[in-house]
């Protein structure tokens, strides 16, 4: 578990900053990441639903180059490889990369230890830049979007899958409490450090929540065009079918707060 002293050290002026805490937190989460609902793709039906959704926003195929950001344990990587494209996957955490490599041993995907806000990849190399559950964690989204625009080919697409994990309606808060009660009743393991999560949330750019319209405006300001957004309706249905009762309550609590957003680099 991350220690309470880490943020104090950063505030005291040591070389352990928020980015380091984010790396430490997600490195620890790697052990149980695939046990958390919404991360592991648990069925063929869900895998196919992801493929259809991504294809509607950014048609890709054999020979296309894709940069996957915050690739984690390689679940979205599975979807991308199904298109027959060439994948470079970046993650900030070595434990995440090691698990992804084990899943995709023998495949053509290339894993890189790196920062999604500064990819260090060549200019105009990729047909698609894609990320899931990354943007809400960014410290400098304007710089990140500028970098993603840089690495895209003219006409290339960016796809963001994310949500507002901060603002909750009264109904959603009730559902979350019921889910937590069920977890205690059944003895379900705690899969993340809530205190560390809250410390990180207070420091990121979208500390007040990530909304699709705000991200749309930032993409437009960065130079992207043809911006589209939509719900994850088909995905949520498949996830719900494979979820426990506790997970179903959490899925219902976040059902209206998730989105997919796509945009293109002008030709």
C-alpha positions as YAML, in Angstrom:
chain: A
units: angstrom
residues:
- id: 1
  name: UNK
  ca: [0.00, 0.00, 0.00]
- id: 2
  name: UNK
  ca: [1.24, 3.52, -0.75]
- id: 3
  name: UNK
  ca: [2.43, 5.34, 2.33]
- id: 4
  name: UNK
  ca: [0.75, 8.52, 3.63]
- id: 5
  name: UNK
  ca: [4.17, 10.19, 3.71]
- id: 6
  name: UNK
  ca: [4.58, 10.23, -0.08]
- id: 7
  name: UNK
  ca: [2.53, 13.36, -0.66]
- id: 8
  name: UNK
  ca: [4.12, 15.04, 2.34]
- id: 9
  name: UNK
  ca: [7.53, 14.34, 0.79]
- id: 10
  name: UNK
  ca: [6.46, 15.90, -2.49]
- id: 11
  name: UNK
  ca: [5.13, 18.98, -0.69]
- id: 12
  name: UNK
  ca: [8.37, 19.28, 1.29]
- id: 13
  name: UNK
  ca: [10.28, 19.74, -1.96]
- id: 14
  name: UNK
  ca: [11.80, 16.30, -2.45]
- id: 15
  name: UNK
  ca: [12.11, 14.78, -5.91]
- id: 16
  name: UNK
  ca: [9.02, 12.62, -5.31]
- id: 17
  name: UNK
  ca: [6.24, 14.49, -7.09]
- id: 18
  name: UNK
  ca: [2.67, 13.78, -8.12]
- id: 19
  name: UNK
  ca: [3.75, 11.95, -11.28]
- id: 20
  name: UNK
  ca: [5.81, 9.60, -9.11]
- id: 21
  name: UNK
  ca: [2.85, 9.00, -6.84]
- id: 22
  name: UNK
  ca: [0.68, 8.23, -9.85]
- id: 23
  name: UNK
  ca: [3.31, 5.75, -11.06]
- id: 24
  name: UNK
  ca: [3.53, 4.11, -7.63]
- id: 25
  name: UNK
  ca: [-0.24, 3.90, -7.26]
- id: 26
  name: UNK
  ca: [-0.85, 2.25, -10.65]
- id: 27
  name: UNK
  ca: [2.16, -0.03, -10.23]
- id: 28
  name: UNK
  ca: [0.52, -1.35, -7.08]
- id: 29
  name: UNK
  ca: [-2.87, -1.57, -8.81]
- id: 30
  name: UNK
  ca: [-1.32, -3.79, -11.51]
- id: 31
  name: UNK
  ca: [-1.57, -6.77, -9.13]
- id: 32
  name: UNK
  ca: [-5.38, -6.64, -9.07]
- id: 33
  name: UNK
  ca: [-6.17, -4.45, -12.09]
- id: 34
  name: UNK
  ca: [-7.83, -7.22, -14.09]
- id: 35
  name: UNK
  ca: [-10.09, -8.04, -11.14]
- id: 36
  name: UNK
  ca: [-11.66, -4.57, -11.24]
- id: 37
  name: UNK
  ca: [-14.87, -4.23, -13.23]
- id: 38
  name: UNK
  ca: [-14.55, -2.16, -16.36]
- id: 39
  name: UNK
  ca: [-10.88, -3.00, -16.92]
- id: 40
  name: UNK
  ca: [-10.74, -6.69, -17.83]
- id: 41
  name: UNK
  ca: [-12.66, -7.60, -21.00]
- id: 42
  name: UNK
  ca: [-14.50, -10.62, -19.65]
- id: 43
  name: UNK
  ca: [-16.36, -12.04, -22.63]
- id: 44
  name: UNK
  ca: [-16.15, -12.46, -26.38]
- id: 45
  name: UNK
  ca: [-19.28, -10.37, -26.63]
- id: 46
  name: UNK
  ca: [-17.64, -7.45, -24.85]
- id: 47
  name: UNK
  ca: [-14.50, -7.81, -26.99]
- id: 48
  name: UNK
  ca: [-16.62, -7.65, -30.16]
- id: 49
  name: UNK
  ca: [-18.56, -4.67, -28.79]
- id: 50
  name: UNK
  ca: [-15.31, -2.77, -28.23]
- id: 51
  name: UNK
  ca: [-14.19, -3.58, -31.77]
- id: 52
  name: UNK
  ca: [-17.44, -2.26, -33.26]
- id: 53
  name: UNK
  ca: [-17.36, 0.90, -31.15]
- id: 54
  name: UNK
  ca: [-13.76, 1.78, -31.99]
- id: 55
  name: UNK
  ca: [-14.29, 1.03, -35.69]
- id: 56
  name: UNK
  ca: [-17.25, 3.43, -35.79]
- id: 57
  name: UNK
  ca: [-15.07, 6.25, -34.49]
- id: 58
  name: UNK
  ca: [-11.78, 5.44, -36.24]
- id: 59
  name: UNK
  ca: [-11.80, 2.79, -38.99]
- id: 60
  name: UNK
  ca: [-8.45, 0.96, -38.85]
- id: 61
  name: UNK
  ca: [-7.12, -2.17, -40.43]
- id: 62
  name: UNK
  ca: [-4.06, -4.19, -41.43]
- id: 63
  name: UNK
  ca: [-1.00, -2.05, -41.98]
- id: 64
  name: UNK
  ca: [-2.23, 0.89, -39.91]
- id: 65
  name: UNK
  ca: [-0.03, 2.13, -37.08]
- id: 66
  name: UNK
  ca: [-1.64, 2.62, -33.66]
- id: 67
  name: UNK
  ca: [-0.25, 4.26, -30.53]
- id: 68
  name: UNK
  ca: [-2.02, 3.02, -27.40]
- id: 69
  name: UNK
  ca: [-1.51, 5.25, -24.37]
- id: 70
  name: UNK
  ca: [-1.69, 3.99, -20.77]
- id: 71
  name: UNK
  ca: [-2.00, 0.46, -22.14]
- id: 72
  name: UNK
  ca: [-2.14, -1.10, -18.66]
- id: 73
  name: UNK
  ca: [-2.39, -4.87, -18.65]
- id: 74
  name: UNK
  ca: [-3.08, -5.00, -22.38]
- id: 75
  name: UNK
  ca: [-6.86, -5.37, -22.55]
- id: 76
  name: UNK
  ca: [-7.57, -2.71, -25.18]
- id: 77
  name: UNK
  ca: [-4.42, -4.01, -26.88]
- id: 78
  name: UNK
  ca: [-6.38, -7.22, -27.50]
- id: 79
  name: UNK
  ca: [-9.01, -5.25, -29.39]
- id: 80
  name: UNK
  ca: [-6.45, -3.39, -31.47]
- id: 81
  name: UNK
  ca: [-4.55, -6.52, -32.46]
- id: 82
  name: UNK
  ca: [-7.83, -7.95, -33.72]
- id: 83
  name: UNK
  ca: [-7.82, -5.32, -36.46]
- id: 84
  name: UNK
  ca: [-4.46, -6.57, -37.72]
- id: 85
  name: UNK
  ca: [-2.79, -3.20, -37.15]
- id: 86
  name: UNK
  ca: [0.69, -2.47, -35.82]
- id: 87
  name: UNK
  ca: [0.60, -1.42, -32.15]
- id: 88
  name: UNK
  ca: [3.02, 0.60, -30.03]
- id: 89
  name: UNK
  ca: [1.78, 0.56, -26.42]
- id: 90
  name: UNK
  ca: [3.04, 3.02, -23.79]
- id: 91
  name: UNK
  ca: [2.56, 2.77, -20.05]
- id: 92
  name: UNK
  ca: [4.10, 4.60, -17.10]
- id: 93
  name: UNK
  ca: [4.37, 1.49, -14.92]
- id: 94
  name: UNK
  ca: [6.67, -1.50, -15.40]
- id: 95
  name: UNK
  ca: [4.35, -3.94, -13.53]
- id: 96
  name: UNK
  ca: [1.52, -3.10, -15.94]
- id: 97
  name: UNK
  ca: [3.79, -3.65, -18.93]
- id: 98
  name: UNK
  ca: [5.04, -6.99, -17.59]
- id: 99
  name: UNK
  ca: [1.48, -8.30, -17.29]
- id: 100
  name: UNK
  ca: [0.62, -7.04, -20.77]
- id: 101
  name: UNK
  ca: [3.71, -8.67, -22.25]
- id: 102
  name: UNK
  ca: [2.72, -12.00, -20.66]
- id: 103
  name: UNK
  ca: [-0.72, -11.79, -22.29]
- id: 104
  name: UNK
  ca: [0.62, -10.89, -25.71]
- id: 105
  name: UNK
  ca: [3.77, -12.96, -25.87]
- id: 106
  name: UNK
  ca: [4.47, -13.78, -29.52]
- id: 107
  name: UNK
  ca: [2.37, -10.93, -30.91]
- id: 108
  name: UNK
  ca: [3.68, -8.00, -32.92]
- id: 109
  name: UNK
  ca: [2.84, -5.37, -30.29]
- id: 110
  name: UNK
  ca: [5.76, -3.29, -28.97]
- id: 111
  name: UNK
  ca: [5.57, -2.17, -25.35]
- id: 112
  name: UNK
  ca: [7.31, 1.00, -24.18]
- id: 113
  name: UNK
  ca: [7.87, 2.38, -20.68]
- id: 114
  name: UNK
  ca: [6.98, 6.04, -21.04]
- id: 115
  name: UNK
  ca: [4.76, 9.01, -20.28]
- id: 116
  name: UNK
  ca: [1.53, 9.54, -22.22]
- id: 117
  name: UNK
  ca: [1.88, 13.31, -21.77]
- id: 118
  name: UNK
  ca: [5.22, 13.28, -23.60]
- id: 119
  name: UNK
  ca: [5.37, 10.16, -25.77]
- id: 120
  name: UNK
  ca: [8.79, 10.78, -27.37]
- id: 121
  name: UNK
  ca: [7.47, 9.10, -30.52]
- id: 122
  name: UNK
  ca: [8.30, 10.31, -34.07]
- id: 123
  name: UNK
  ca: [6.29, 13.03, -35.79]
- id: 124
  name: UNK
  ca: [3.37, 12.03, -38.05]
- id: 125
  name: UNK
  ca: [3.87, 8.30, -37.48]
- id: 126
  name: UNK
  ca: [0.44, 6.98, -36.42]
- id: 127
  name: UNK
  ca: [-2.99, 6.51, -37.98]
- id: 128
  name: UNK
  ca: [-4.62, 6.28, -34.55]
- id: 129
  name: UNK
  ca: [-3.84, 7.37, -31.00]
- id: 130
  name: UNK
  ca: [-6.14, 5.74, -28.45]
- id: 131
  name: UNK
  ca: [-6.50, 5.65, -24.67]
- id: 132
  name: UNK
  ca: [-8.95, 4.33, -22.10]
- id: 133
  name: UNK
  ca: [-9.28, 5.78, -18.59]
- id: 134
  name: UNK
  ca: [-6.22, 8.01, -19.01]
- id: 135
  name: UNK
  ca: [-7.31, 11.59, -19.63]
- id: 136
  name: UNK
  ca: [-8.82, 12.07, -16.15]
- id: 137
  name: UNK
  ca: [-5.34, 11.42, -14.67]
- id: 138
  name: UNK
  ca: [-3.44, 13.96, -16.80]
- id: 139
  name: UNK
  ca: [-1.53, 16.77, -15.13]
- id: 140
  name: UNK
  ca: [-1.19, 18.87, -18.31]
- id: 141
  name: UNK
  ca: [-3.83, 17.80, -20.86]
- id: 142
  name: UNK
  ca: [-3.07, 20.71, -23.20]
- id: 143
  name: UNK
  ca: [0.54, 19.54, -23.57]
- id: 144
  name: UNK
  ca: [-0.62, 15.93, -23.98]
- id: 145
  name: UNK
  ca: [-3.10, 16.79, -26.75]
- id: 146
  name: UNK
  ca: [-0.45, 18.81, -28.58]
- id: 147
  name: UNK
  ca: [1.89, 15.82, -28.44]
- id: 148
  name: UNK
  ca: [-0.81, 13.43, -29.69]
- id: 149
  name: UNK
  ca: [-1.57, 15.76, -32.59]
- id: 150
  name: UNK
  ca: [2.16, 15.84, -33.41]
- id: 151
  name: UNK
  ca: [2.55, 12.05, -33.64]
- id: 152
  name: UNK
  ca: [-0.56, 11.56, -35.80]
- id: 153
  name: UNK
  ca: [-0.40, 11.45, -39.58]
- id: 154
  name: UNK
  ca: [-2.53, 14.06, -41.36]
- id: 155
  name: UNK
  ca: [-6.05, 12.65, -41.32]
- id: 156
  name: UNK
  ca: [-5.21, 10.39, -38.37]
- id: 157
  name: UNK
  ca: [-7.62, 9.99, -35.43]
- id: 158
  name: UNK
  ca: [-7.48, 10.21, -31.67]
- id: 159
  name: UNK
  ca: [-9.97, 8.15, -29.63]
- id: 160
  name: UNK
  ca: [-10.53, 8.80, -25.92]
- id: 161
  name: UNK
  ca: [-12.62, 6.48, -23.72]
- id: 162
  name: UNK
  ca: [-13.16, 8.01, -20.29]
- id: 163
  name: UNK
  ca: [-15.65, 9.46, -17.84]
- id: 164
  name: UNK
  ca: [-16.45, 11.75, -14.96]
- id: 165
  name: UNK
  ca: [-15.39, 9.83, -11.85]
- id: 166
  name: UNK
  ca: [-15.90, 12.78, -9.47]
- id: 167
  name: UNK
  ca: [-19.42, 14.14, -9.73]
- id: 168
  name: UNK
  ca: [-22.15, 11.78, -8.60]
- id: 169
  name: UNK
  ca: [-25.89, 12.16, -8.35]
- id: 170
  name: UNK
  ca: [-27.68, 11.23, -5.14]
- id: 171
  name: UNK
  ca: [-28.82, 8.01, -6.84]
- id: 172
  name: UNK
  ca: [-25.27, 7.16, -7.88]
- id: 173
  name: UNK
  ca: [-23.91, 7.76, -4.38]
- id: 174
  name: UNK
  ca: [-26.59, 5.48, -2.96]
- id: 175
  name: UNK
  ca: [-25.71, 2.74, -5.47]
- id: 176
  name: UNK
  ca: [-22.03, 3.04, -4.55]
- id: 177
  name: UNK
  ca: [-22.81, 2.72, -0.84]
- id: 178
  name: UNK
  ca: [-24.94, -0.36, -1.52]
- id: 179
  name: UNK
  ca: [-22.06, -1.84, -3.54]
- id: 180
  name: UNK
  ca: [-19.62, -1.20, -0.69]
- id: 181
  name: UNK
  ca: [-22.07, -2.81, 1.77]
- id: 182
  name: UNK
  ca: [-22.31, -5.91, -0.43]
- id: 183
  name: UNK
  ca: [-18.50, -6.08, -0.64]
- id: 184
  name: UNK
  ca: [-18.23, -6.02, 3.17]
- id: 185
  name: UNK
  ca: [-21.01, -8.59, 3.50]
- id: 186
  name: UNK
  ca: [-19.33, -11.01, 1.08]
- id: 187
  name: UNK
  ca: [-15.77, -10.33, 2.20]
- id: 188
  name: UNK
  ca: [-14.70, -9.10, -1.24]
- id: 189
  name: UNK
  ca: [-11.09, -7.87, -1.27]
- id: 190
  name: UNK
  ca: [-10.35, -4.16, -1.50]
- id: 191
  name: UNK
  ca: [-8.72, -3.69, -4.89]
- id: 192
  name: UNK
  ca: [-7.37, -0.15, -4.51]
- id: 193
  name: UNK
  ca: [-6.08, 2.32, -1.94]
- id: 194
  name: UNK
  ca: [-8.88, 4.87, -1.61]
- id: 195
  name: UNK
  ca: [-6.78, 7.41, 0.30]
- id: 196
  name: UNK
  ca: [-4.01, 7.35, -2.33]
- id: 197
  name: UNK
  ca: [-6.62, 7.62, -5.08]
- id: 198
  name: UNK
  ca: [-8.15, 10.71, -3.47]
- id: 199
  name: UNK
  ca: [-4.73, 12.35, -2.98]
- id: 200
  name: UNK
  ca: [-3.95, 11.88, -6.66]
- id: 201
  name: UNK
  ca: [-7.39, 13.10, -7.71]
- id: 202
  name: UNK
  ca: [-6.83, 16.37, -5.83]
- id: 203
  name: UNK
  ca: [-3.69, 17.05, -7.87]
- id: 204
  name: UNK
  ca: [-4.75, 16.25, -11.45]
- id: 205
  name: UNK
  ca: [-6.07, 18.82, -13.92]
- id: 206
  name: UNK
  ca: [-9.59, 17.34, -14.00]
- id: 207
  name: UNK
  ca: [-9.90, 17.26, -10.21]
- id: 208
  name: UNK
  ca: [-13.46, 18.59, -10.54]
- id: 209
  name: UNK
  ca: [-14.42, 15.86, -13.02]
- id: 210
  name: UNK
  ca: [-13.89, 15.21, -16.72]
- id: 211
  name: UNK
  ca: [-16.80, 16.20, -18.96]
- id: 212
  name: UNK
  ca: [-16.93, 15.46, -22.69]
- id: 213
  name: UNK
  ca: [-17.80, 19.08, -23.70]
- id: 214
  name: UNK
  ca: [-14.73, 20.42, -21.87]
- id: 215
  name: UNK
  ca: [-12.50, 17.88, -23.57]
- id: 216
  name: UNK
  ca: [-14.08, 18.68, -26.94]
- id: 217
  name: UNK
  ca: [-13.17, 22.35, -26.48]
- id: 218
  name: UNK
  ca: [-9.58, 21.45, -25.57]
- id: 219
  name: UNK
  ca: [-9.24, 19.20, -28.62]
- id: 220
  name: UNK
  ca: [-10.53, 21.96, -30.88]
- id: 221
  name: UNK
  ca: [-8.10, 24.46, -29.32]
- id: 222
  name: UNK
  ca: [-5.24, 21.99, -29.87]
- id: 223
  name: UNK
  ca: [-6.02, 21.87, -33.60]
- id: 224
  name: UNK
  ca: [-8.18, 18.75, -33.93]
- id: 225
  name: UNK
  ca: [-11.27, 18.65, -36.17]
- id: 226
  name: UNK
  ca: [-14.32, 16.42, -36.83]
- id: 227
  name: UNK
  ca: [-14.89, 15.91, -33.10]
- id: 228
  name: UNK
  ca: [-17.56, 13.33, -32.18]
- id: 229
  name: UNK
  ca: [-18.71, 11.92, -28.88]
- id: 230
  name: UNK
  ca: [-21.10, 9.20, -27.77]
- id: 231
  name: UNK
  ca: [-22.04, 6.77, -24.99]
- id: 232
  name: UNK
  ca: [-20.67, 3.31, -24.20]
- id: 233
  name: UNK
  ca: [-24.12, 1.75, -24.27]
- id: 234
  name: UNK
  ca: [-23.23, -1.55, -25.94]
- id: 235
  name: UNK
  ca: [-20.12, -1.97, -23.80]
- id: 236
  name: UNK
  ca: [-21.95, -1.37, -20.53]
- id: 237
  name: UNK
  ca: [-24.58, -3.96, -21.43]
- id: 238
  name: UNK
  ca: [-21.92, -6.63, -21.98]
- id: 239
  name: UNK
  ca: [-20.04, -5.67, -18.81]
- id: 240
  name: UNK
  ca: [-23.25, -5.80, -16.79]
- id: 241
  name: UNK
  ca: [-23.97, -9.34, -17.98]
- id: 242
  name: UNK
  ca: [-20.58, -10.60, -16.71]
- id: 243
  name: UNK
  ca: [-20.51, -8.57, -13.46]
- id: 244
  name: UNK
  ca: [-21.19, -9.54, -9.85]
- id: 245
  name: UNK
  ca: [-24.14, -7.90, -8.08]
- id: 246
  name: UNK
  ca: [-21.78, -5.46, -6.36]
- id: 247
  name: UNK
  ca: [-20.13, -4.58, -9.66]
- id: 248
  name: UNK
  ca: [-23.53, -4.12, -11.30]
- id: 249
  name: UNK
  ca: [-24.42, -1.49, -8.72]
- id: 250
  name: UNK
  ca: [-21.17, 0.38, -9.46]
- id: 251
  name: UNK
  ca: [-21.77, 0.11, -13.20]
- id: 252
  name: UNK
  ca: [-25.25, 1.59, -12.77]
- id: 253
  name: UNK
  ca: [-23.74, 4.40, -10.69]
- id: 254
  name: UNK
  ca: [-21.41, 5.42, -13.54]
- id: 255
  name: UNK
  ca: [-23.63, 4.47, -16.50]
- id: 256
  name: UNK
  ca: [-24.37, 8.03, -17.64]
- id: 257
  name: UNK
  ca: [-20.92, 9.47, -16.88]
- id: 258
  name: UNK
  ca: [-18.75, 7.58, -19.38]
- id: 259
  name: UNK
  ca: [-18.15, 8.44, -23.02]
- id: 260
  name: UNK
  ca: [-16.13, 7.82, -26.15]
- id: 261
  name: UNK
  ca: [-14.76, 10.82, -28.00]
- id: 262
  name: UNK
  ca: [-12.94, 10.93, -31.34]
- id: 263
  name: UNK
  ca: [-11.30, 13.64, -33.41]
- id: 264
  name: UNK
  ca: [-9.04, 13.94, -36.45]
- id: 265
  name: UNK
  ca: [-5.85, 15.74, -37.35]
- id: 266
  name: UNK
  ca: [-6.58, 17.95, -40.37]
- id: 267
  name: UNK
  ca: [-5.00, 16.85, -43.63]
...
